[in-house]
Amino acid sequence: MFNTICNIRNFAILIYILLVCPNLYAQEISSSRKVDSVTTGEDIKVGLVLSGGGAKGLAHIGALKIIEKAGIRIDYIGGTSMGAIIGSLYASGYTAAELDTLVRNIDFNNLIQDDLPRSAKTFYEREDSEKYALSLPFDDFKIGLPQGLSKGQNFYNEFSRMTSHVNHIRDFKKLPIPFFCISTNIETGEQILLDKGYLPDAVSASAALPSIFTPVELKGILMTDGGVANNYPIQEIKDRGAEIVIGIDVQDSLMPRDQLNSATNIMLQISNFRTINSMKTKIPETDIYIKPEIGKFSVISFDDADEIIANGKKAAFLNYKELRTIASLQKKSIPTVSVPELSDSLQINNVVVMGNKRYTRAYINGKLKLKIPKKTTYKKLYEGINNLSATGNFDRVSHRLVNQKQGKTLLINVKESQNTTLLRFALHYDDLYKTAALVNFTKKSLLFNNDVLSLDIGLGDNLRYNLDYYIDKGFYWSIGLKNSYNRFSRNISYDLVKEDFRLPDIEVNQINLDYLDFKTQFYVETLLNQTFSLGIGAEYRRFRLISKTIGEDEDQLPRIVFDNSNYWSGYSYLKFDSYDNKYFPSSGFLFDSEINFYAFNTNPNSENSDFTIAKANFGYATTLFKNATLNLNLGAGARIGEESFRSLNFFVGGYGAKTINNNIPFYGYDFLNIVGDSFTKAALTFDYEIFQNNHINLAANYANVGNQIFDTGVWIQAPEYSGYALGYGLETFLGPLQVKYSYSPEIKESELFFSLGFWF
């Protein structure tokens, strides 16, 4: 999946470069204006201009090292896009060496994307993100496109942490070094100079790369990357009072004729013309013009940070003599600002929520997973903020920490999304349900501010649907209503079910089971300690299990009807899931339990209307060594109080389909091949990621399945059933592709299972 996301991101960046933002490039002129016209004895004011250029902007850090070494005091900094990021951090007090250390410890791919760890999401958002491959706005029944691939939330969070020591400053002139950055009014194309406000807001607006990051709204203006309007703000730095201007230019140059051999390069060349003309006047106005060699790098070459920074250092060193001359004309020494060590510990005593209209404070606090007063960490705080952003209910979630005597106040400012309707899509295949295309319709704020209506329809070999309505009240008891329809058919050995279901002794090798489950649930649920989900509710279930193999002709026996009844029950569940990945976990725990208390049913074979079905599943994943993980899974279930019918038994066997009701996956046996009213199961899987997103795994599972095995003590005996599997898995944007070859020594048969896509 990661490679696919990167490809999509790279394609979007290319579109941006070619069509949207022609101002990202400048002509290379490797010369410096000699600093020999300044009167000796004056205290020279030096301004620094940093251009945009994506990853190429890391060269600014190398150049700053030489500028520092020369002893120059920077009095003003102006930057655009990546130049705004590096420039603002330098203006906040970081040295060039500290910036070098920072960027080498940052995962830029993670900052660019909105991908969040599972731990940052609630159970609802987790299930949502692991079901759909594509989501599109659908307001007014018109399909739209998202404003960008990423909201930039990860970048905003990290930048806020790195500049937390200056978050009280509202006038950027009062930073250790006066600073401004350039953004673009996306409605008019005019440049916006940002020198006041909250620094992370301003820098996010300047660096909002079109098609990659969604535009940022500040002061009622929708803003995008400053490179669109002015990627080298030299006049603005002079207007601040700079007498000497040092410019670091990380824009590309025009390509020679022999490189104009493709439509892409020709379009790229044409898009450069406007900036080239602009730089013809800006370069002569630059006293020290530093042009690093960055031609072979792209705007996303963050993996080449070492070489890019080194090239910036080399380019600046070519101007070292002139830089030393400037330093000699300055009276004051370079101001030293001590940036405090970034502590991860936080004491939050108060939360102030602003900008919310439809979504309540309780809802927002619930998504933040924050009950105050609370001692927490930046990591936990940002996980909660990311979870709030991941709901899709907010176009932007900005925040600021305000210092108090005993702790901090968290200011949350949200911009609620006007998009309340979505169309979502996914594809899936497995050996039980066969081919299916999932179409989802989601409507938010249908009846209440915090509600969501979601309808999944699986179209294909077996029609199924899920209708969910949920009123999310955060930490308080939330309310939900579910209605689902599942149906599939499967050929199984007649001998396997003949004894369990007391069928007639006839000469039939296989029969086809037609499985239909229609269920309606009403429930309330809440979070316990922010990690457990506890729910209770009532359920109506229509269950039908028949065989069409027998009874189709008049001269045959009547059609076998295992069950065709209604069931009413109360139920409760408790869930905990800290897996880092649903399909290929490398760490975390899983606990999923459910108890149904059946009070009434219409099954004619039922002797006791009241009975109970309980089941639980426990999982633990850990990393053994690099790319190698071990996953332990334990499961058990039992029906208590009713022995007169078998239709609600546990059906053990198969792999690759979503587990519904009492169907339990088990390697070595086909679907529905082992039947009993109780079971125990243990499974162990060794997974090795041979290269990114590609997995090889070995698995073994063991089980005891039968009737009343907990009463007879069979559950603690040596396992009656066993199976082993060799598998391959690939993580794709459609979901996992998995192939499992399994074998059971008891029946001396093998099964091949295949599945593609998210399970639904």
N, C-alpha and C positions, 0 to 999 in steps of 0.2 A: 504493500500500500504506500509506503514511504516513497519508493521510486516513482510511482505513478503521480503522487502529489507533487514531487519535485519537477517531473516533466510538465505537468499542468502549469506549475508556477513559472518554469522557464519559458514556456510558450507565451504566458501572459506578459512576462517581462519583455519578450521580443516584440509583441504587439505594441506594448507601451513605448519601447524605444523607436520603433519604426513609424508609428502613426500618431502617438499622443504627445510625446515630449521631445521635440527636436532640439531643445536647449541643453541637452546633457553633454554636449561635446564642444571642444574648442580647438582652434588651430595651434599646433605646437610651435612656439618660438623660443628657442633655448638661448635666451639672452637676458641680461640683467642691466637695468639702468644704473650707472655708476652713481654712488652717493658721494658727490664731491662738491655739491652746491649748497650744503647746509653750513650755516655760520657756526664756527667753533664757539663752544661755551653755552649754547642753547640747550635746554632740556627737551630733547626731541620726543614727540608723541608718536608712537608706532602702532599702526593698525594691522591686523592680520585678517586676510580674506581666505576662506576655505570653500572650495567649490564642492558641488555634489558629484557623485559618481559611484554610489553603491559600495561594494567591497573594495573598489579601487581607492576609496577614501581612507582606507587604513594607512595609505602612504602618508597622510597628514601626521600620523604619530611619529614616523621615522624622521620627517622634516622637523617636527617640533623638538626632537632630541638635539638636533644640530643647532637650532635657534637658541635653545637653553644653554647649550655648551658655549655658544658665542657670547653669552651673557646679556642677551637682549631682554629688556622689559617690555612685555606686550601690554599696551594701554587700552586697546579696543579689539574685539573679535566680532566678525560678521561671517555667518555661514549659511549654506543652503543644503538641505537634505542630509547626506552623510557628513558634510561639512558642518552642519548645525549640530549633529550628534557629538562629533569629536570636539568641536569648538565650545559647546556648552559645558561639556565635562571639564575641559581645560579651564574655562572661565570659572568653574565652580571650585577650583583649587587643586585638581589632580595634576600631577606632573606627567611629563611624557612617558617616563618609565612606569609610573602607576597605570597609565592608560594602556601601555603595552601589556602589562600583566592582566589587566581587566579583559581585554579583547581575546587573549589566549585562553581564558577560562570561560568564555561565553559560547554557548551553542547557538550560533546564528540561525541555523535551520529551524530550531525550536522557537526563536524569537519571531521569525517571519511568519510561521504558521500559527493557526489557532488550535492546533491539536493539543488536547489536554490529557493529563493522566487520568485514569479511571477513578483514582481516589478523590479527584476534585469534583466528581459528579455525584448527584443523588441517584438512587435506584432508577427513577423514572428517566432522567437524562441519559443514564448509562444504557438502558435498554433501547432508547431512541437512537443513540449514536451507533449502536451495533446491529442495526436492522436495515438502514437505508443507504444506498450507494449515491443517490442524487436527491437534493432538495431544491425546489424552486418556488419563488413567491407566486401566489395565485389569487391575489386580491382582485375583486370585481370580475372574477372568472377569466382573468388574463394572465397567461404565463409570463413571468418576468425573469430577469437575471440578477444575481447578487451584485452589489456595488464593488465588491472586491473579493479576492480569495481569502483574505484575512482581515479581521478587525484591528489587528495590531495590539491585542490585549497583552500578550506575553511581553512584547517590547515595552509597552507602557508600564507594566508592573516592574520590570527589571530596571528601567531607567528611573522610576520613582524611588526605588531602593538606593540606587547609586547616587542620587542627588538629594537624599533625605536630609543631609546636613544643611542645605540651603532652601528647604521647602517653605521657610517663613518669608523669603524674599519675593516681593511682588514687582519690584522695579529692577529689571535686569542690569541697570546701570550700577546697582548696589552690590552686584556679585563681586567676588574678589577681582575679577577682570570684567569691565562692562561688556555686555554681549547683546547681540540681536540676531535674529534669523529671518529668512524670507520664506513665505508661503505664497500660494496662488489662489485667488478667488476663482473657483471653478465655474462660476456663472458668467463672469466677465473676462477672465483671463488676465486680470490685473494683479500685480504683485501686492502682497500684504507684508508690511514690516512689523514683526512681533518683538517688542522689547519690554512688555509688561505682562503680568498675569502669573500663571503657574507654569514653571519651566517645562515639566513633562508635557503639558498640553501644547505649548508653543512648538517644541521640538517634534512632537508627534505630527502636528499639522505640516511642518516643513518637510518631513520625511515620508509623507503619505504617498508612496509610489503608486501612481494610477494603475488600476487593474489588479494590483497586488494587495494594497491596503485600501480599505474603504475611506472615503473623504471624512475629514474631521470638521465638526461644526464648532466654531468659536465666535463669540460675540454676534451671533446670528448670521455669520458668514460661513458658507460651506467651502472648505479649503482642501487643496491637494498639494502635491509636491512642489516646492518652491522653484525647482529647476525648470518648470514649465514657463515661468515668467522671468526669472533672473537667477542664473546659476552661479554668478560670479559678482556679488554685490560690492563693487569697488567704490562707486560713487557714494553709496550709503555709508561706507566706512570713513570716507573723507569728510562727509557731512558731520560726522561725530567729532571731528577735530584731529584726525590722523594726519600728520605731516609726512610721514614715511609709511608706505604701504608695502607689506610683504604678502604676496599672493601665492598660494599653493593650488595648482590647477591639476585636477585628476580627470579631466575630460579627454575624450579621444580626439584624434586629428583626422583630417581627410585621408582617404585611402588613395594610393597611386593607381594609375590606369590598369596595371596588370591584375589588380585585385577586384576590379569592377567587372567580374565575370559571372555574376548571378543576380537574379531579380532582388534577392534579399540585400545584397551589398549595394546595389544601385539605389534601392529605397532608403537604405541607411545613409548613403552619401547625400542624397537629396535632403533628408531630414536634418543634416548637419549644417546646411548652408546658412541658415538664419543665425545660428550661434557663431559660426565662423566669422560672419560679417560683424557681429557684435564684439567678438574678441579682438578684432583688428584695432578697435579704438581702446579697449580695456587693457590690453597688454602693455602698450606704451605708457599708460597711466600708472602702471605697477612699478614701483621702485626696485623691488627684488622679486623677480618672477621665477618661481620654482616649479619645474615641470618634470615630475617623476616619470620613469619609463614604465607605463602600465598598459601598453598596447595589446599585449597578449592576454590580458585579464578581462573578465566580464564583471557586470554589476553584482554577481552572486558568487564570485570566486573567493569566498571567505576561507576556504580550506588552504588557500595560498597566502595566508596572512604573513607568514615569515618573510617570504620573498617580496611581497608588496611593501611591507614596512621597511625592509632593507633598501628597496629602490627609492623610497621617499627620503631615506637618510642620505643615500648617494647623491641624489639630485640637489638636496639642500647644501651638502658639503661643497659642491661646485661653486657656491656663492659664499663660502665661509669668510673670505677676506672682506667682502662688502658687509656681511653681517657683523663682523668684529668692528668695523668702522662705525656702524650705527650704534653699537653698544657703547663705544667710546664717547659718543655725543650725548649720552644719557647720564644725568646726574644721580638719579635714584637707583638703588639696587633693585633687583627683581623681588617683588613682594613674595614672601613665603606664607602660604596658607596650609595649615595642617588639616587634612581631611581625616575625620575620625574613622577608626576601623569599623567596617560594616558589621554591626552586631545583628544576629538573627533573632534575638529575644525582644518581645514586645509585651507591654502591659497596656491593654486597651480598656479604658474605663467607661467610654461612652461612644455611641454610634449615632451620627446625624445623617439622615437620608434626605436628599433633595432631588427634585425633578420627577418624582413618582406621582402618577395620577391614578392609573388603573391598578397598579400593583401595590399592595399594602406594605407597610413597614415589616409586619410579621413575615410576610412572604419573602421579602428581600433578606431579612435576617436569617430566615430558614435556609435560603440558598447559600448565604455566606457561612453557614454552620458556625455562627458566632453568638454565644450568650455572654453578656457582659455582667460584671467585670471579668476579664479573662486574660490570663497570661498565655501568649501564643508565640508563633514565629512568623517571619515574613513568608516563609514557604506555605504555612497553613493559611495565612491570610490571603495570599495570592491564589491558592487553590480555591478558596471560597469565592473570591472575586471572579476568577475564571469560570467557576460553575454558574455564577449569576449571568455572566456574559454568554455561556454556552446554551442557556435556555432559548436563545433566539428572540427573547422578548425585549431586548434592549439593543439599540444600535451602538451605544457607547456606555461604558461604565468607567468613569474617572473617579479618582479618590485622592485624599490627602490626609496625612497624619499631622495633627496639631499637638505640640508638646504641652503638657500640664505638669503640675508639681509632682503628682504621684503616678503619672502615666501619660497616655495619649488619648486624644479624641479622634475617631475615624470619621472623616467626612466623605460620604458616598454621594456622588452626583450621577444620576442615570438619565439617559435619553431613551425614552420608551419607543420601541419600534412601531411604526404605523402599519407594518406588514403583519397581519393576523391570520392569514390563510396560506397554506402550503400544499403543494403537490410533491409527493416523494415516490421514488421508484427503486426497485431492487429486482434482481434475478436470482433464482435458486434452482438447484437440482439435487435430489438425493434419491436413494434407492427405494424409499417408502412412498413419499409423496410425488415423486417424479418431477417433471418440469413445472416450474411455476414462475410467473411474473407478478411481482407485488406492486400494487398501486395503492398509495395512501393519500387520504384527504385529511388534513388537519386544520381545525378552526380553533383559534384562541379567543378568549374573552367572548364566548358565545352568549352565556347568560349572566356570568359573574366575571369580575376582573381577573380572578386567578384560575379560571377553569380552562380546560383543554378538551376538545372533542377530536378523537382520532379514529378513522375507519381504515382498516387494512383489508384489501381484497386480494386474495391469491388466485390468479387466473392460470389455468393450465390443465394438467391431467386430472387433478383433484381440486375441486373448488373448496375454498375455505375463506373465512373472514374473521376479523376481530374488531369489535366496536368497543372503544373505551371512552368513558367520560370521567374526568378527574378534576376535583376542586382542590388545588394545592394551597394549604394554609401554613406551610413552613413547619415550624416546631409544633404547632397545634395539630389536633386530629384532622387529617385530610379525609375527604370523602370521594369514593369512586364507585363506578358502575361499569361492569364488563359484560359483554355478550359475545360469544364465540361459536363458530361452527367449524368442525373438522370432520373430514371424511376421506377414507382411503380404503383400498382393497388389497389383499395379499394372499397368495397361495401358500398353504402350509401343509405339512405332512398330516394325513388323517390319523395316523397312529399316535401322533404327539398329543392330540386333543381328545381322542376317543375316550380314554380313561378319565381324564379330568372332567369332561363334560357329560360322561355317561351316554355316549352315542351308540347307535346300533352297530352291530358287527357286520359290516358290508365290505365288499371288495372295491375299495376306492383308495388310490394312492395319495391323492391330494384333494383338498377342498379349498375353495376361495372364500375368505372371510371378508365380509363387507362391514367396515367399522365406521360408525357415525356417532359423533358426540356433539350435542347442542347444550350450551351452558350459559346461564345468566347468574351473575354475582353482584351483590351489593356489599360494600365493605367500608370500613374506616381504618386508617393506619396512621402511625406516628413514628418518629425517629427516637431511638434510645441512645443517649450518649453520642449522637451525631453519626453513628455507624450502623446500628441495628435498625431494621425496619420491622415493626410489629403491627399486625393487622388482624382484625376479626370481622366476620361478616356472615351473610346468609347466601345460600346457593340453591338454584333450581337446575336440575340436570336431566336431559333427555338422552338416554343411552340406548343405542341399537347395535346388536352384533348378530348378524345372520350369515348364512351361507347360501349362495345361489347355485352352487354346484349340484346339490341334491334337491329334488323337488321341482325341477323345471318342466318335466314331462308328467302327464297325468298318471302313467303307469309306474312312476317311481314313488319312493317314500315322500312324505310331506317335507316341504322345505324346512331346514333346520333353523330354528330361531333360538339362539342362545339367550338373547335378551332384547326386549323392546319395551322399556319401562321408563317411568318418571321417578326421580329421586329428589327429596328435599333435605337439606342439611344446614347446620351451622358449621362454620370452620374458622380456624385461626392459623396464622403462619408467623414464623420468625426467620428473618434473613440477615445474613452478614456476608459481605463480599468485598474483600480487599485485594483480589487478584489484580495484577497490573495489566493483564491481557486475558480476555475471555477465552480465546481459543488456544493460545500458546502461552500460558502463564509461566513466569519465571520467579515470582515471589507472591506471597500473600496467602490468605485463608478464605475458605468458602464454607458457609453453613446455611443450609436451606431446609427448613422443616415445615410440614403442614399436617394438620389434623382435621378430618371431616367427621362430624357427629351426625349421622343420618338418623332422622326422626321418622320420616314417612317414605314409602315407596309403593309403586303399583306392580312390582314384580310378582307374578302369580306363584312363583316358587319360594318366595320369602316366608320364612317361619317367624322371624323376629324383625319387626319394622325398624327397631333401633339397633344400630351397630356403628362401629367406628373404624375408620381407615386412617392409619398414621404412617408417615414415612419421613425420612431424614437423609440428608446427604452432606458429607463433610469432605472438604478438600484442603490440601496443603501443598504449596509449590515453593521450591527453593532452588537457588542457583548453586550447582556443585563446583563449577569452575567456568571460565569464560565461555559463553555461548552454550553451556550445557546445563540443563535443568532437570529436576526430578519432581514429579507430581504424584502425590498419594491421594487416592479417593476411596472413601468408605461410605457405604450406603446400607440402609435397612428399611423394611416396611412390613406392616402386618394389618390384616383385617380382623377385628375383634368383635365377636358376638353374633356372627351370621355364617353358617356353614352350608346352607341349603342350596346356594347357587354359586356359580363360578365366574360369572360374566364380569364382575368387578375385581377379578384377581389381578395379580401383577404379571405382566407379559414381559419376559426377559429375553433380550437378544437384539442384534442389529446395531448399526451405527450410522450416524450422518443425518438424523432427522431430529427436529425439536422434540424434546421429551414432553409429552402431554399425558396428563392423568397418571395411569399406572404402567406406562410403557418404559421399561428400563433398558438402556443400551448395554450390550455385552458382546465382547469380541468372541469369535469362534462359532457363533450360532446366528442363524438368520432371525429376522424380526418375528416376534410372537411365538418363537419356538419352544420356550420354556414357560410353564404356567404354574402358579401357586398362589395361595392366599397370604404368603409371607415369604420374605427373602432376606438374605444378607449378602453383601458383595464387597470385595476389596479389589482395587486396581492400582497398578503402579506403572507409570509412563516415564521413560527416559527420552528427553528431546534434545537434539543438538542442531543449532542453527548453523548450517554449513557455510552459508554466506547470507547476506542481508535478506531477511524475509523468506528464506528457504530453509525448511526444517526436515530433518530425518528423525523418526521416532520409533522406539521399541516399547511395546506394552504387554503386560500380562494381567489377566483378571481371573478372579475365582469367586464362586458363589455357591450358596446352598439355597435351594428354592423348593418349596413344597407346601403342604397344608399343616398348619399349627406347629411350625418348626420351633417356635419359642417355647411351646408347652412341652414338646417331646425332647427337647435338648439337641435337636439336629443342628441347630444354628452354630453350635460350638464344635461340631465334629469336623473331620477333614472335609474339604470342599468336594461336593459332588460334581460340580461343573467347573471347567477351566477353559481358557482360551488365550491365544497369543496373537500379537499383531505386529506387522512391520508397516510403517506408514511414511508418506511424504506429504508435507504441507507447504503451501505457498500463500503468503498474505498479499491480497490484491485489493484494489479499490472496490471491487464487487463483493468482497468478503473472502474468507479462506477457501482455497481449493485443497481438498484432502482426499488422498487415496489410501485405503487400508487393506492389506492382505492379511487375513486372519485364519487361524487353524485351531481346531479343537481336538485333542488327543482322544477324548471319549468316543466321539462319533467318527473320528478319522476323516473329517471333511474340512474343506476350506471354504471361506467366503471372501469375496472381493467387494468392498464397499467404496463408493465414490460420492463425493458431495462437492458442490460449488456454490459459493455465495453465503451471505448471512442467513442464519436460521430464523425462520418466522413461522 
